Amino acid sequence: MRRKSTKIATPTLGAMTVIFRQRGFKRPKGCAGIYMKGFNDAKEKYKKKAKTIDGS
């Protein structure tokens, strides 16, 4: 039986914690939290930028 892929469309805190734990990080929950903070900030900036380009 084939192993289930760990690749996901949009990262979540839980999914990133699992990935960092598999990679052997010392504090996977903390690393995942910081990663998600940056990801969400970038997503907001992208939405604002796209909105100004559209002119909506």
N, CA, C and O of each residue as an XYZ file, in Angstrom:
224
protein
N       0.836     -1.183      0.000
C       0.000      0.000      0.000
C       0.884      1.250      0.000
O       1.883      1.322      0.716
N       0.496      2.223     -0.813
C       1.291      3.437     -0.942
C       1.097      4.343      0.263
O       0.000      4.444      0.814
N       2.187      5.003      0.664
C       2.125      5.912      1.798
C       1.436      7.211      1.413
O       1.628      7.714      0.307
N       0.635      7.754      2.319
C      -0.091      8.989      2.043
C       0.884     10.167      1.960
O       1.790     10.294      2.784
N       0.688     11.015      0.965
C       1.548     12.180      0.774
C       1.312     13.201      1.886
O       0.186     13.382      2.350
N       2.395     13.866      2.307
C       2.273     14.894      3.341
C       2.123     16.285      2.734
O       2.007     17.270      3.463
N       2.123     16.371      1.393
C       2.024     17.668      0.733
C       0.594     18.201      0.841
O      -0.369     17.481      0.578
N       0.470     19.475      1.233
C      -0.848     20.084      1.386
C      -0.907     21.370      0.579
O       0.125     21.973      0.283
N      -2.117     21.790      0.223
C      -2.285     22.987     -0.610
C      -1.931     24.254      0.166
O      -1.117     25.054     -0.297
N      -2.528     24.441      1.329
C      -2.210     25.607      2.149
C      -1.753     25.122      3.513
O      -2.414     24.275      4.115
N      -0.651     25.632      4.009
C      -0.135     25.154      5.287
C      -1.017     25.556      6.464
O      -1.608     26.635      6.475
N      -1.093     24.674      7.448
C      -1.793     24.964      8.695
C      -0.801     24.777      9.829
O       0.250     24.162      9.644
N      -1.123     25.295     10.985
C      -0.221     25.185     12.126
C       0.052     23.724     12.465
O       1.198     23.344     12.702
N      -0.984     22.915     12.487
C      -0.826     21.497     12.814
C       0.023     20.761     11.799
O       0.888     19.965     12.164
N      -0.224     21.025     10.514
C       0.527     20.357      9.454
C       2.000     20.755      9.492
O       2.878     19.910      9.321
N       2.269     22.036      9.716
C       3.655     22.492      9.762
C       4.370     21.935     10.989
O       5.563     21.635     10.925
N       3.654     21.792     12.107
C       4.249     21.204     13.304
C       4.685     19.779     13.015
O       5.781     19.375     13.404
N       3.845     19.017     12.338
C       4.176     17.635     11.986
C       5.399     17.592     11.082
O       6.290     16.767     11.283
N       5.450     18.470     10.092
C       6.579     18.492      9.156
C       7.878     18.840      9.881
O       8.901     18.190      9.667
N       7.842     19.871     10.745
C       9.046     20.256     11.481
C       9.473     19.163     12.451
O      10.668     18.978     12.682
N       8.518     18.436     13.022
C       8.848     17.333     13.930
C       9.542     16.207     13.158
O      10.495     15.607     13.655
N       9.063     15.923     11.947
C       9.678     14.890     11.113
C      11.101     15.274     10.723
O      11.961     14.406     10.571
N      11.350     16.557     10.563
C      12.684     17.027     10.171
C      13.640     17.132     11.349
O      14.825     17.409     11.164
N      13.135     16.912     12.560
C      14.005     16.877     13.728
C      14.303     18.225     14.348
O      15.342     18.386     14.988
N      13.428     19.194     14.180
C      13.623     20.500     14.812
C      13.476     20.364     16.320
O      12.714     19.525     16.799
N      14.208     21.192     17.075
C      14.155     21.105     18.535
C      12.819     21.570     19.086
O      12.282     20.958     20.009
N      12.277     22.643     18.533
C      10.989     23.172     18.997
C      10.046     23.311     17.800
O       9.837     24.413     17.291
N       9.484     22.194     17.360
C       8.676     22.228     16.134
C       7.435     23.107     16.230
O       7.047     23.740     15.248
N       6.806     23.151     17.411
C       5.594     23.964     17.551
C       5.931     25.450     17.445
O       5.195     26.214     16.819
N       7.038     25.858     18.054
C       7.473     27.251     17.976
C       7.869     27.640     16.565
O       7.516     28.718     16.087
N       8.610     26.756     15.893
C       9.032     27.023     14.518
C       7.821     27.121     13.594
O       7.770     27.977     12.711
N       6.854     26.240     13.806
C       5.651     26.258     12.978
C       4.856     27.541     13.213
O       4.292     28.104     12.275
N       4.810     28.001     14.459
C       4.101     29.245     14.766
C       4.715     30.439     14.065
O       4.003     31.275     13.508
N       6.040     30.520     14.092
C       6.745     31.617     13.419
C       6.541     31.535     11.908
O       6.322     32.552     11.250
N       6.612     30.325     11.366
C       6.403     30.137      9.926
C       5.007     30.612      9.518
O       4.846     31.314      8.520
N       4.000     30.220     10.305
C       2.625     30.593      9.985
C       2.405     32.097     10.115
O       1.635     32.682      9.353
N       3.075     32.720     11.073
C       2.967     34.173     11.233
C       3.457     34.873      9.959
O       2.796     35.778      9.449
N       4.603     34.453      9.459
C       5.147     35.024      8.229
C       4.283     34.718      7.018
O       4.080     35.573      6.156
N       3.774     33.490      6.958
C       2.924     33.085      5.836
C       1.657     33.927      5.784
O       1.266     34.403      4.718
N       1.016     34.109      6.936
C      -0.223     34.889      6.991
C       0.021     36.367      6.706
O      -0.807     37.016      6.067
N       1.156     36.910      7.176
C       1.493     38.304      6.880
C       1.697     38.500      5.379
O       1.219     39.477      4.803
N       2.404     37.568      4.756
C       2.659     37.661      3.320
C       1.356     37.543      2.535
O       1.177     38.213      1.518
N       0.454     36.698      3.004
C      -0.833     36.525      2.340
C      -1.640     37.820      2.384
O      -2.271     38.196      1.396
N      -1.619     38.502      3.531
C      -2.335     39.776      3.664
C      -1.740     40.837      2.740
O      -2.473     41.578      2.085
N      -0.396     40.908      2.689
C       0.261     41.886      1.813
C      -0.082     41.617      0.351
O      -0.320     42.544     -0.423
N      -0.104     40.330     -0.017
C      -0.421     39.963     -1.393
C      -1.851     40.366     -1.740
O      -2.107     40.870     -2.833
N      -2.782     40.145     -0.813
C      -4.180     40.515     -1.053
C      -4.320     42.021     -1.233
O      -5.042     42.477     -2.120
N      -3.623     42.806     -0.384
C      -3.686     44.265     -0.491
C      -3.106     44.737     -1.815
O      -3.661     45.624     -2.463
N      -1.972     44.133     -2.218
C      -1.312     44.514     -3.458
C      -2.204     44.188     -4.657
O      -2.330     44.994     -5.578
N      -2.814     43.020     -4.644
C      -3.690     42.612     -5.738
C      -4.911     43.522     -5.814
O      -5.399     43.828     -6.902
N      -5.398     43.948     -4.664
C      -6.576     44.816     -4.628
C      -6.260     46.181     -5.236
O      -7.085     46.730     -5.966
N      -5.073     46.743     -4.946
C      -4.706     48.052     -5.491
C      -4.462     47.968     -6.995
O      -4.746     48.922     -7.719
N      -3.945     46.852     -7.466
C      -3.705     46.692     -8.900
C      -5.028     46.601     -9.650
O      -5.181     47.189    -10.720
N      -5.985     45.863     -9.087
C      -7.304     45.725     -9.720
C      -8.062     47.040     -9.731
O      -8.855     47.300    -10.636
N      -7.821     47.866     -8.728
C      -8.541     49.121     -8.614
C      -9.896     48.976     -7.951
O     -10.727     49.883     -8.004
N     -10.112     47.845     -7.337
C     -11.400     47.598     -6.667
C     -11.443     48.240     -5.317
O     -12.449     48.135     -4.615
